[in-house]
Structure formats: structure tokens, C-alpha cells
């Protein structure tokens, strides 16, 4: 039918997500978003709302793609919390090493820019980070360590994930990133062993 939108909304959202991922929220101009998606401002607003709404939808798209992979990795080793964390970092490092996607992590980059985000978007980023922390915490729950220690370890693992994303954008090598992840897993294992049954 003439006059109806003739574009793939999902494909356009993927392209917008990449712009935010590469440039960050502040530098993702409407011109850059329009160029990447092939949509004019009117079509962008019509399909997604304003830039802030498009940003939140891009965050959700990113979280749905990579969050599912994290969840699978963390759930793949029931009763083996250290192995679950290793699998989690493997997924992260594989994504970082993938030349077909932008460097770093959209959520980590957005968290760093939180002071410049509107309240709703800043809260959205914090909610996604909290969801990641909860996924890691669930993977650690089989341990006999006390709940407070498990909460701290979950926060630590998510913090290392954010650090890996930042380091990758700064040009750290795959070997350096894998060394950081390996030491983080050792820390998780040592802490669980030390506090088990405590």
C-alpha cells in the first residue's frame, strides 16, 4: 500500500544499536542514526520515538542478544560456579574479539556516560547492569559460601566484565584481556573456597 513504511524495523534497530555502540549516546547524532538506518528524521521518530526512546530500544536489543548468551553460559555448569564464571567470560571475550561487531560493550559504554543521559535512560542502564549481576549471582548460588560473599562476588564479576569492555576499546590485546579474566576466575574460586560454609 502506498505511503506505508517499507522498511524492516528490526534491521533498522540493529543499525541504530551499532551507532550507539560505536559512538556512544552523546555522539550518536540523528544524522548518523538516519544514515545508518536509511531513515529520515520523520521515519525515525515515527518508528521509534525520539532519540532517547531509540537509545533504550537499542539497549534492550543489545541485552536480548548478548544477555541470552550470558545466561546460557552461566547456566551450562550447574554446581560448578567457577566454571560458570569462566564460561561467562569466554562469551564476553569472544564477543570482544569478533571483528563483525563494534569494540567494547554498549552497556558498559552507556554506564560510563550515565551522567549525560536523561534519567529514564540512566535508570534503564542501571537496570540492565543489575539484571547481569543477578544472572551471575544465580550461577554462584550453588556454592556454600555465605550470601553476602556471593553478592560481593557477583558485583566483582560484573565489574570485571565492564573493565574488559573499557580495556578492549583502549586497545588491550586479547591475551591481556584473557589474563584479566583468568585472574578474576581465580579470585572467585579462591574466595568461594575460603568462605565455604563460613
ZANUPA-830656 format. One record per residue: residue in three letters; x, y, z of N, C-alpha, C in turn. Coordinates in steps of 0.2 Angstrom, whole numbers, plus 5000, padded with zeros to 4 digits. Layout:
BEGIN
alaXYZXYZXYZ
...
END
This chain:
BEGIN
unk500449945000500050005000500450065000
unk500350114996500750174995500750215002
unk501250245003501350285009501450245016
unk501450185016501550145022502350135022
unk502550125028503350125029503550055026
unk504050065022504350005019505049985021
unk505149985027505749965030505749915035
unk506249875036506249825042506449855048
unk505949865053506049895059506649865063
unk506649795063507149765067507849775064
unk507949775057508549785054508849865056
unk508349905056508449975057508749985064
unk508349945069508549955076509249925077
unk509449865073510149845074510649895072
unk510449935066510949985064511050035069
unk510450055072510450115077510850085083
unk510850025085511149995090511950005089
unk512149985083512849995081513150065082
unk512750115080512950185080513050205087
unk512550185092512650205099513250165102
unk513350105099513850065102514550095100
unk514650115094515250145091515350215094
unk514850255094514950325096514750345103
unk514350305106514150325112513450375111
unk513150375117512450415116512550485113
unk513050525117513150595115513350605108
unk513750565105514050575098513650535093
unk513050505095512650475090512150525088
unk512350565083511850615080511250585077
unk510750625076510150605072510450595065
unk510850635062511150625055511450555055
unk511850535060512250475060511750415060
unk511250425064510750375065510350365059
unk510150425056509750415049510150385044
unk510850405043511250375038511350305039
unk511450275045511550205046510850165045
unk510350195047509650155046509350165039
unk509550225036509250235029508550275030
unk508450305036507850335038507950405039
unk507450445037507450515038507250525045
unk507250595048507050605055506350585056
unk505950605051505250595052505050515053
unk505450475049505350405049505650375056
unk506250405058506550385064506050395070
unk505750455070505350475076504750435075
unk504450425069503850385068503950315071
unk504450285069504550215071504750205078
unk505250245081505550235087505450285092
unk505150345091505050395095505650445095
unk505850475100506450525100507050485101
unk507650515101508250485101508350445108
unk508150475113508150435119507750375119
unk507150375116506750315116507150265111
unk507450285106507850245101508450215105
unk508750255109509350235113509150175118
unk508550185121508350125126508150065122
unk507850075116507650015112508349985110
unk508850015108509449995106509749955112
unk509749985118510049945124509649885125
unk509049885124508649815125508749765120
unk508849795114509049745108509749715110
unk510249755112510949735114510849685119
unk510449695125510349655130510049585128
unk509549585124509249525122509749485118
unk510149515114510649465110511149445115
unk511449485119512049465122511849435129
unk511349465132511049435139510949365138
unk510649345133510449275132511049225131
unk511549255128512149215128512549205135
unk512549265138512749265145512349215149
unk511749215149511349165153511449095151
unk511549085145511649015143512348985146
unk512849035145513549015148513449005155
unk513149045159513149045166512748985169
unk512248965165511848905167512048835164
unk512648845160512848775157513248735162
unk513448765168513848725173513548725180
unk512948695180512648695187513048655192
unk513148685198513548665203514248675203
unk514448715197515148725196515248805195
unk515148845200515148915199515748945196
unk516348925197516948955194516948935187
unk516748875185516648855178516148905174
unk515648915178515148955175515349025174
unk515749055178516049125178516549115172
unk516949065171517449055166517049065159
unk516449025159516049025153515749095151
unk515549125156515349195155515849245152
unk516449235155517049275152517249255145
unk517149195144517349165137516849195132
unk516249205134515749235129515849305128
unk516049345133516249415133516849425129
unk517349385130517949385126517949375119
unk517449325117517349305110516949365107
unk516549395110516149455108516649515106
unk517049525111517549575110518049565104
unk518249495103518649485098518349475091
unk517649485091517349475085517349535081
unk517749535075517849595071517249615067
unk516649585068516049605064515649645069
unk515849655075515449705079515849755082
unk515549815084516049865087516449845093
unk516949875095517349865100517049885107
unk517149845112516849855118516149835120
unk515749865124515149845126514649905126
unk514049905123513649955123513449975130
unk513249925134513049945141513649975145
unk514249945145514749975148514950055146
unk514850065140514950125137514450175139
unk513850155139513250195142513250205149
unk513550155153513650165160514150225161
unk514650225157515150275158514850345157
unk514350345152514050415150513450425154
unk513350385159512650395163512550475165
unk513050505168512950575170512650625164
unk512750605158512550645152511850615150
unk511550565152510950535150510350565154
unk509750565150509150585154509050525159
unk508650545164508550505170508250435168
unk507750435163507450375161508050325158
unk508450355154508950315151509450285156
unk509650335160510150315165509950255170
unk509250265172508950215176508950145172
unk508850155165508750095161509450055161
unk509950095160510650065160510850035167
unk510650065172510750035179510349965180
unk509749965177509349905177509649855173
unk509949865168510249815164510849785167
unk511249835170511849805174511649765180
unk511049785183510849745189510549675187
unk510249675181510049605178510649565177
unk511149595175511849555173512049525180
unk512049575185512349555192511849495195
unk511249495194510849445196510949385193
unk511049385186511249325182511849285185
unk512349325186512949305189512849275196
unk512449315200512349295207511949225207
unk511549215203511149155202511649095201
unk512149105196512649055195513049035200
unk513149085205513549065211513149035217
unk512549035216512149015222512248945224
unk512448905220512648835222513148825227
unk513548875228514148875232513848875239
unk514248855244514048855251514348915255
unk514648965251514849025254514249065256
unk514349115260513849155263513549205258
unk512849225259512549265254512949335253
unk513149365258513549425257514149415253
unk514549365253515049355249514849345242
unk514349305241514149295234513849355231
unk513549405235513349465232513949505230
unk514449505234515149545233515449515226
unk515449445226515749415220515349425214
unk514749425214514349445208514449515206
unk514549565210514649635209515449635206
unk515849595209516549595206516549575199
unk516249515198516249485191515949535186
unk515449575187515149625183515649675182
unk515949695187516449755187517049735182
unk517249675183517749645178517549645171
unk516949625170516649625163516649705160
unk516449745164516449815162517149845160
unk517649815165518349835164518649805157
unk518449745156518649715149518449755143
unk517749775144517549815138517949885137
unk518049915143518449985143519149965140
unk519449915143520149905141520149885133
unk519649845131519649825124519649895119
unk519249945121519150005117519850045118
unk520150035123520850065124521350035120
unk521249975117521749945113522149885116
unk521849865122522249805125522149745121
unk522649705121522649645117522249585120
unk522049535115521649485118521949445123
unk522649435123523049405128522949435135
unk523049505134522949545141522249535144
unk521749545140521049535142520949465145
unk521249415142521149345144521449335151
unk522049375152522449365158522049395164
unk521649455162521249485167520649435169
unk520349415164519849365165520049305169
unk520649275168520849215171521049235178
unk521349295180521449315187520749325191
unk520249345187519649355190519349295192
unk519349245188519149175189519449145195
unk520149155195520549135201520349165208
unk520149225207519949265213519249235216
unk518849225211518149195213518249125216
unk518649085213518749015215519049015222
unk519549065223519949065230519449095235
unk519049145233518549175238518049125240
unk517849085235517249035237517548975241
unk518248955240518548905244518648925251
unk518848995252519049015258518449025263
unk517849045259517249065263516749005264
unk516848955260516348895260516148875267
unk515548875268515248855275515348905280
unk515648965278515849015283515249045286
END
